[in-house]
Amino acid sequence: MELIFEKSVTGRRGVRLPAGDVSPAPPLPAALVRDGAPDLPQVSELDVVRHFTTLSRRNFSVDTHFYPLGSCTMKYNAKALEEAAKLFAPYHPMVPLLPHGASFSQGSLGLVHGLGEALAEITGMDEVTCQPLAGAHGEMTGIMLIAAYHEAQGNRKKYVVVPDSSHGTNPASAAMVGYEIITVPTAPYGDMDLEKYRAVMTDEVAAVMMTCPNTLGLFNPHIREICDIAHDHDALMYYDGANLNAILGKVRPGDVGFDVIHVNLHKTFGTPHGGGGPGSGPVGVKKLLASYLPGPRVVKNSDGDYSVIPHSHESIGRTAGFFGNFGVMAKAFAYITMLGQEGLIQVSEQAVLNANYIMARLKDVYDLPYDQTCMHECVFSAARQARNGVHAIDIAKFLIDRGFHPPTVYFPLIVKEAIMIEPTETESKETLDAFIEAMRDAADLAEKDPAAFAELPRTMPITRPDETRAAREQNVCYFGC
């Protein structure tokens, strides 16, 4: 395939490499020697700087745009957290595991231990591991812990129960560990149907995986009863922590009956999120699962120092290198420390207030399938607009031209033409009002001129791509060659 570099000009260069200072030059194997010069673009330094700066200004990010992705908690990442992570940048994560390395790493080990203690307190768990590198990785770890527990108890378990509104990673994680999935439908009141849940629960169920509040943004009033029913069948309760931002300081999942939880540091605790990473998904457990946690573990000694201990013989073993994604952990620990208990409570209160404000201001122009007080996010339907040929994806494209990253669309799957909005606590009323105005304008345009949506967005280099084909046949050429 011929490479085309649109900005390349023959003879132009932005860097001149010094001559090699190794003499004599070591011979290279013949198989590694090029037949000719590499085909690289010929550009000046200024060309390169302007090219990538221009591309960066076409991106949407939390630092530049309102980013109301439902179920993702795309909150602002305070720059002070980046400074906190820099403090640990010089230290290699293998140092604590070297002979006598713990004596050189007391600060790092103290952070790992302190973050685990803080997360245990926030979630109502007894022990926490910070090893998992993402939410889905935390889910996998949690289900592996549950499987190890049942195997040790001699329990014959076959199924994992999930609501039909669950995140797709829930059934995927359970299936990867070897369980079959039982899906329980949502009742008209917006939560897992309690009676149908009772009907599927048997002694062959290993666990029930839930998000509370769920992906409709609703807190399940029957959650304690659901946990009790699971425990009556010797099943464990798994808490998907993706929506933890809604209940910080208000409800601890461990207090209502959950046995294991993963926490998305890159959602709830102010660390970056998106673009494939970085992620971090610590897992907390009740005492009955503590011996199965991955190792090595950081413990605090009687003299106040920290040391590293290997995992126990019951442990599921290491699930990630080192102690997890340390930079993300440092940012999360700084976030928790800066806010404190009252600050974390204010986070959830403001997030819930913002979501309900948006819901109240838009429910007269968009359908609201479950019209009740929401938590951190609200889910509308564009079914009314779809009758005129304007779908959720069209409204998303409209918002791009107004300077907003679109909300999540078409999820949860149980809502037709779903538009899932999570404003987070870090957004001001002025930003919310501007977003609400744009959403109302979209609804108005859908009534007056629905054909106009076919041309949107007008302000982007790429407007209406075939998104499936784009994912399968990536073309990274600048002008779309």
BALUM-359838 format. One line per 2 residues: their letters; for each residue z, x, y of C-alpha. Coordinates in Angstrom, 2 decimals, decimal comma. Each point is the difference from the previous one (the first is absolute). Example, Ala and Ser with C-alpha at 12.3 -4.5 7.8 and 13.67 -1.06 7.14 Angstrom:
REM BALUM-359838
AS> 7,80/12,30/-4,50 | -0,66/1,37/3,44
END
This chain:
REM BALUM-359838
ME> 0,00/0,00/0,00 | -1,00/1,40/3,39
LI> 2,88/0,26/2,46 | -0,64/-1,24/3,53
FE> 2,23/1,10/2,85 | -0,89/-2,11/3,04
KS> 1,86/2,18/2,49 | -1,20/3,33/-1,38
VT> -2,25/2,23/2,15 | -1,52/3,12/-1,53
GR> 1,65/3,15/1,30 | 2,99/-1,71/1,59
RG> 3,42/1,13/-1,13 | 3,60/-0,50/0,97
VR> 1,69/2,80/-1,91 | -0,86/3,53/-1,04
LP> 1,92/1,30/-2,98 | 1,08/3,64/0,03
AG> -1,57/2,41/-2,43 | 1,85/0,40/-3,28
DV> 2,57/2,81/0,05 | 0,31/0,41/-3,77
SP> -1,82/3,10/-1,22 | -1,52/0,24/-2,43
AP> -0,61/-3,74/-0,28 | 1,03/-1,27/-3,43
PL> -2,98/-1,11/-2,08 | -0,41/-3,69/-0,65
PA> -1,13/-1,41/-3,33 | -3,71/-0,69/0,08
AL> 0,60/-3,71/-0,72 | 1,92/-0,32/3,28
VR> -2,51/1,74/2,25 | -2,17/-2,25/2,22
DG> -3,77/0,18/-0,07 | -0,08/-0,53/3,76
AP> 2,11/-0,76/3,04 | 2,14/-3,17/-0,15
DL> -1,50/-3,07/1,68 | 2,53/-0,59/2,78
PQ> -0,36/-1,74/3,38 | -0,67/2,28/2,96
VS> 2,12/-1,29/2,88 | 2,07/1,33/2,86
EL> 3,76/-0,35/0,22 | -0,42/-2,56/2,79
DV> -2,38/-2,04/-2,16 | 2,59/-0,10/-2,78
VR> 2,92/-0,88/2,28 | -1,88/-2,83/1,71
HF> -1,34/-1,36/-3,28 | 3,37/-0,32/-1,69
TT> 1,78/-1,14/3,16 | -2,58/-2,77/0,43
LS> 0,42/-1,07/-3,62 | 3,79/-0,06/0,38
RR> -0,27/-2,32/2,99 | -1,88/-2,51/-2,14
NF> 2,87/-0,18/-2,46 | 2,71/-2,63/0,12
SV> 3,57/1,22/-0,43 | 3,53/-1,11/0,81
DT> 0,03/2,49/2,88 | -3,08/-1,59/1,59
HF> -0,19/-3,66/-1,08 | 2,10/-2,94/-1,16
YP> -0,14/0,19/-3,80 | 1,28/-3,33/-1,43
LG> -0,80/0,62/-3,68 | 1,99/-2,54/-1,97
SC> 2,13/1,36/-2,85 | -0,51/3,58/1,23
TM> 2,59/0,34/2,82 | -2,10/2,26/2,23
KY> 2,70/0,76/2,53 | -0,09/2,67/2,69
NA> 1,04/3,44/-1,22 | 2,31/1,60/2,55
KA> -0,99/3,55/0,95 | 3,62/1,09/-0,33
LE> -0,38/-0,47/-3,75 | -2,83/2,51/-0,06
EA> 2,25/2,50/1,74 | 2,66/-0,58/-2,66
AK> -2,48/0,75/-2,77 | -1,11/3,21/1,74
LF> 3,51/1,40/-0,37 | -0,57/0,32/-3,73
AP> -3,62/1,18/0,12 | 0,76/3,70/-0,68
YH> 1,85/-0,71/-3,24 | -1,92/-0,11/-3,28
PM> 1,05/-2,96/-2,16 | 0,36/2,22/-3,07
VP> 2,80/2,07/1,58 | 2,86/-2,27/-1,16
LL> -1,24/0,27/-3,59 | -0,08/3,80/-0,04
PH> 2,98/2,06/-1,24 | 2,65/-0,16/2,73
GA> -2,48/-2,03/2,07 | 2,48/-2,79/0,67
SF> 2,09/2,35/2,14 | -3,00/0,45/2,34
SQ> -0,84/-3,72/0,10 | 3,20/-1,82/0,85
GS> -1,59/-1,82/2,94 | -2,97/-1,19/-2,03
LG> 2,14/-1,04/-2,96 | 2,42/-1,74/2,33
LV> -2,87/-2,01/1,45 | -1,21/-1,10/-3,45
HG> 3,52/-1,00/-0,98 | 0,74/-1,67/3,34
LG> -3,20/-2,03/-0,03 | 0,76/-1,17/-3,53
EA> 3,48/-1,10/1,05 | -1,34/-1,80/3,07
LA> -2,65/-1,85/-2,00 | 2,57/-0,95/-2,64
EI> 2,21/-1,49/2,70 | -2,88/-1,86/1,68
TG> -1,32/-1,49/-3,25 | 3,28/-0,59/-1,85
MD> -0,83/2,42/-2,82 | 2,19/2,62/-1,68
EV> -2,38/2,94/-0,43 | -3,32/1,00/1,59
TC> -2,74/2,46/-0,91 | -2,36/1,14/2,73
QP> -2,62/1,49/-2,32 | -2,71/-2,72/-0,02
LA> -2,84/0,76/2,41 | -1,14/-3,55/0,83
GA> 0,98/-3,62/-0,38 | -2,17/-0,47/-3,10
HG> 1,41/3,23/-1,40 | 3,48/-1,36/0,62
EM> -0,95/-3,21/-1,80 | -1,23/1,98/-2,98
TG> 3,23/2,01/0,00 | 2,10/-3,16/0,20
IM> -1,80/-1,67/-2,91 | 0,31/3,21/-2,02
LI> 3,75/-0,10/0,63 | 0,14/-3,60/-1,17
AA> -2,00/0,85/-3,13 | 2,28/2,97/-0,75
YH> 3,07/-2,22/0,36 | -1,29/-2,66/-2,38
EA> -1,10/2,59/-2,52 | 3,43/1,63/0,07
QG> 1,63/-3,41/-0,49 | -2,28/-0,82/-2,91
NR> -1,39/-3,00/1,85 | -3,38/-1,32/-1,10
KK> -1,69/-0,79/3,27 | -3,63/-0,89/0,55
YV> -0,54/-1,66/3,38 | 0,46/0,46/3,74
VV> 0,05/-3,11/2,19 | -1,59/0,02/3,48
PD> -0,70/-2,75/2,55 | -3,65/-0,75/0,73
SS> 0,60/1,11/3,61 | 1,05/3,51/-1,06
HG> -1,57/3,25/1,13 | -2,70/1,06/-2,43
TN> 1,85/3,21/-0,78 | 2,82/-1,99/-1,65
PA> -1,93/-1,21/-3,06 | -2,01/3,24/-0,03
SA> 3,13/2,17/-0,20 | 1,51/-2,14/-2,74
AM> -3,24/0,02/-2,00 | -0,27/3,78/0,24
VG> 3,44/0,32/-1,58 | -1,15/-2,24/-2,85
YE> 1,27/-3,47/0,90 | -1,96/-3,24/-0,03
II> 0,08/-2,04/3,18 | 1,17/-3,59/0,45
TV> -0,98/-1,48/3,37 | 2,01/-2,85/1,52
PT> -1,75/-2,22/2,59 | 1,25/-0,70/3,50
AP> 1,64/-3,36/0,66 | -0,97/-2,19/2,98
YG> 2,99/1,35/1,91 | -1,54/3,50/-0,03
DM> 2,10/1,84/-2,58 | -0,24/0,58/-3,74
DL> 0,29/-3,34/-1,80 | 3,55/0,02/-1,33
EK> -0,55/-2,44/-2,85 | -3,13/1,77/-1,23
YR> 1,89/3,27/0,22 | 2,74/-1,42/-2,22
AV> -2,62/-1,10/-2,51 | -1,50/3,48/-0,47
MT> 3,27/1,92/-0,23 | 0,82/1,15/-3,53
DE> 1,91/2,85/-1,57 | -3,30/1,89/-0,23
VA> -0,20/0,41/3,80 | 0,90/3,52/1,09
AV> 0,00/-0,54/3,76 | -0,86/-2,28/2,88
MM> -1,77/1,69/2,93 | 0,40/-1,67/3,38
TC> -0,46/0,59/3,71 | 2,54/-1,87/2,11
PN> -1,08/-1,08/2,52 | -3,27/-0,51/-1,81
TL> -3,55/0,67/1,15 | -0,05/-3,36/1,79
GL> 2,81/1,32/2,16 | 2,52/-2,45/-1,50
FN> 3,47/0,79/-1,30 | 0,68/-1,62/-3,36
PH> 3,12/-2,20/0,28 | 0,35/0,03/-3,80
IR> 0,03/3,77/-0,36 | 3,56/0,24/-1,31
EI> -0,72/-2,66/-2,64 | -3,22/1,80/-0,99
CD> 1,96/3,21/-0,55 | 2,65/-1,80/-2,04
IA> -2,65/-1,59/-2,25 | -1,57/3,42/-0,61
HD> 3,34/1,56/-0,87 | 0,80/-2,85/-2,40
HD> -3,03/1,20/-2,01 | 0,99/3,67/0,34
AL> -2,94/0,58/2,33 | 0,34/2,22/3,05
MY> -0,94/-0,89/3,57 | -2,43/2,28/1,82
YD> -0,24/-0,14/3,82 | -3,29/0,98/1,61
GA> 1,20/1,54/3,27 | -3,24/-0,47/1,93
NL> 1,55/-2,75/2,13 | 3,43/1,58/0,47
NA> -0,60/0,22/3,75 | 0,80/-3,71/0,25
IL> 3,55/0,20/-1,34 | 1,46/3,34/1,11
GK> 3,72/-0,43/0,52 | -0,24/-3,69/-0,87
VR> -0,41/-0,11/-3,79 | 0,44/2,79/-2,53
PG> -2,18/-0,64/-3,07 | 2,67/1,49/-2,26
DV> 2,51/-2,59/1,23 | -2,12/-2,98/-1,09
GF> -0,69/1,28/-3,50 | -2,80/2,58/0,04
DV> 0,44/2,96/-2,33 | -2,72/2,36/1,24
IH> -1,94/0,35/3,24 | -2,66/2,24/1,45
VN> 0,04/0,62/3,75 | -3,12/0,80/2,01
LH> 1,19/2,63/2,46 | -3,48/-0,16/1,54
KT> 0,44/-3,69/0,81 | 3,62/-0,76/0,76
FG> 1,35/3,27/1,33 | -2,37/1,07/2,73
TP> -2,13/2,59/-1,78 | -3,83/0,07/0,09
HG> -1,95/-2,40/-2,15 | -3,67/-0,29/-0,81
GG> -3,02/2,18/-0,59 | 1,05/0,64/-3,57
GP> 3,40/1,45/0,88 | 2,44/1,46/0,44
GS> 2,18/-2,33/-2,02 | 3,46/-0,01/-1,48
GP> 1,56/-2,56/-2,33 | 3,64/0,79/-0,84
VG> 1,48/-2,09/-2,80 | 3,52/-1,37/-0,02
VK> 1,80/-1,34/-3,06 | 3,24/-1,56/-1,10
KL> 2,37/2,05/-2,16 | -1,42/-1,28/-3,30
LA> -3,26/1,83/0,78 | 1,38/3,12/1,69
SY> -0,10/2,24/-3,07 | -3,75/-0,63/-0,36
LP> -0,92/1,21/3,49 | -2,42/2,91/0,29
GP> 1,31/3,47/0,69 | 0,85/2,51/1,20
RV> 2,68/-1,66/2,12 | 1,87/1,14/3,10
VK> 3,78/-0,42/-0,17 | 2,77/0,66/2,49
NS> 2,74/2,29/-1,29 | 3,72/-0,33/0,66
DG> -0,21/2,85/2,53 | -2,64/-1,87/2,02
DY> -2,93/2,15/-1,11 | -3,05/-1,36/-1,77
SV> -1,43/1,12/-3,30 | -2,91/-0,92/-2,27
IP> 0,62/-1,31/-3,51 | -2,61/-0,62/-2,70
HS> -0,74/-3,48/-1,24 | 2,04/-1,47/-2,83
HE> -1,28/-0,37/-3,56 | -0,49/-3,75/0,67
SI> -2,12/0,62/3,12 | -3,64/-1,06/0,14
GR> -0,66/3,56/1,23 | -1,55/1,33/3,16
TA> -2,41/-2,41/1,70 | -1,11/2,26/2,86
GF> 0,13/3,61/1,09 | 3,00/1,24/1,96
FG> 2,27/-2,81/1,30 | -2,74/-2,24/1,38
NF> -2,07/-0,01/3,20 | 2,53/1,94/2,03
GV> -1,65/-0,32/3,42 | 0,01/-3,80/-0,28
MA> 3,59/0,05/-1,22 | 1,06/2,07/3,02
KA> -1,61/-2,49/2,38 | 1,60/-2,98/-1,74
FA> 3,46/1,61/0,05 | -0,40/0,72/3,71
YI> -1,10/-3,61/0,59 | 3,03/-1,41/-1,83
TM> 2,37/2,41/1,76 | -1,42/-0,69/3,46
LG> 0,21/-3,79/-0,37 | 3,24/-0,33/-1,93
QE> 1,25/-3,26/-1,47 | -0,37/-2,11/3,13
GL> -3,45/1,40/0,71 | -1,26/-0,82/-3,49
IQ> 1,29/-3,56/0,37 | -1,84/-0,28/3,31
VS> -3,20/1,19/-1,72 | -0,02/-2,94/-2,39
EQ> 1,05/-2,51/2,64 | -2,80/1,06/2,36
AV> -2,60/0,11/-2,80 | 0,88/-3,55/-1,06
LN> 0,02/-1,23/3,61 | -3,45/1,49/0,67
AN> -1,50/-1,56/-3,12 | 1,39/-3,44/0,77
YI> -1,22/0,25/3,60 | -3,56/0,63/-1,18
MA> 0,27/-2,77/-2,57 | 1,21/-2,52/2,59
RL> -2,76/0,92/2,46 | -2,89/-0,20/-2,47
KD> 0,80/-2,78/-2,44 | -1,74/-2,63/2,13
VY> -3,37/1,79/-0,32 | 0,26/1,50/-3,51
DL> 1,16/-1,71/-3,17 | 3,50/0,98/-1,12
PY> 0,21/-0,66/-3,75 | 3,79/0,41/-0,13
DQ> 1,38/-1,29/3,27 | 3,54/1,32/0,10
TC> 1,96/2,76/1,69 | -1,43/3,29/-1,19
MH> 1,52/3,44/-0,23 | -1,89/3,17/1,00
EC> -3,52/-1,39/-0,41 | -1,87/-3,28/0,15
VF> -3,03/-1,09/-2,01 | -2,63/-2,26/1,54
SA> -3,19/-1,38/-1,50 | -3,40/-0,01/1,68
AR> -1,04/-3,01/-2,13 | -0,39/-2,11/3,16
QA> -2,37/2,58/1,50 | -1,81/0,43/-3,33
RN> -1,23/-3,57/0,26 | -2,17/1,26/2,87
GV> -1,11/3,06/-1,97 | 2,52/2,40/1,56
HA> 2,12/1,77/-2,59 | 3,07/2,20/0,10
ID> -2,17/3,14/-0,07 | -1,91/-1,27/3,05
IA> 3,22/-0,41/1,96 | 0,98/3,52/-1,04
KF> -3,30/1,33/1,40 | 0,59/-1,94/3,24
LI> 3,39/1,66/0,48 | -1,52/3,48/-0,25
DR> -2,02/-0,65/3,16 | 3,19/-1,10/1,74
GF> 1,73/3,29/-0,84 | 2,20/-1,14/-2,87
HP> 0,02/1,25/-3,55 | -0,50/-3,16/-2,08
PT> 2,89/-1,46/-1,99 | -0,19/-0,09/-3,79
VY> -2,58/-2,55/-1,15 | -0,48/-1,74/-3,36
FP> 3,51/0,93/-1,18 | 2,11/-1,46/-1,44
LI> -2,66/-1,36/-2,31 | 1,75/-3,35/-0,35
VK> -0,92/-0,88/3,61 | -3,62/-0,88/0,63
EA> -1,47/1,96/2,95 | 3,35/1,74/0,47
IM> 0,85/1,81/3,25 | 3,25/1,90/-0,48
IE> 1,66/1,24/3,19 | 2,97/2,38/0,21
PT> 0,78/1,01/3,59 | 3,03/2,28/-0,74
ET> 2,94/0,53/2,33 | -1,64/2,76/2,05
ES> -2,51/-2,26/1,75 | 0,71/-1,43/3,46
KE> -0,38/-3,60/1,08 | -2,91/1,04/2,22
TL> -1,86/1,43/-3,00 | 0,73/-3,09/-2,08
DA> -1,20/-2,28/2,80 | -3,27/1,92/0,29
FI> -0,52/-0,25/-3,76 | 0,82/-3,72/0,01
EA> -2,52/-0,54/2,81 | -2,67/1,81/-2,02
MR> 0,77/-2,08/-3,10 | -0,19/-3,21/2,01
DA> -3,28/1,11/1,55 | -1,38/0,64/-3,49
AD> 1,00/-3,51/-1,06 | -1,63/-1,44/3,14
LA> -3,23/1,94/-0,58 | -0,07/-1,21/-3,61
EK> -0,15/-3,56/1,35 | -2,50/0,58/2,81
DP> -2,37/2,68/-1,29 | 0,68/0,95/-3,64
AA> -3,35/1,83/-0,29 | 1,24/2,62/2,48
FA> 2,28/1,52/-2,64 | -2,98/1,28/-2,00
EL> -0,54/2,75/2,61 | 3,61/1,18/0,23
PR> 1,30/2,57/0,55 | -2,36/1,20/2,73
TM> 2,03/3,02/1,12 | 0,03/2,01/-3,23
PI> -2,71/2,39/-1,31 | 0,03/-1,97/-3,27
TR> 0,29/-3,77/0,23 | -0,41/-2,02/-3,20
PD> -0,20/2,42/-2,93 | -0,31/-0,96/-3,62
ET> 3,61/0,98/-0,65 | -0,31/0,12/-3,79
RA> -3,07/2,21/0,16 | 1,61/2,18/2,67
AR> 2,91/0,71/-2,32 | -2,25/0,81/-2,95
EQ> -2,73/1,91/1,83 | 1,71/1,94/2,76
NV> -2,30/1,45/2,64 | 1,77/2,31/2,42
CY> -2,99/1,00/2,11 | 0,62/-0,43/3,72
FG> -2,98/-2,27/0,75 | 0,00/-1,71/-3,38
C> -2,93/2,01/-1,39
END
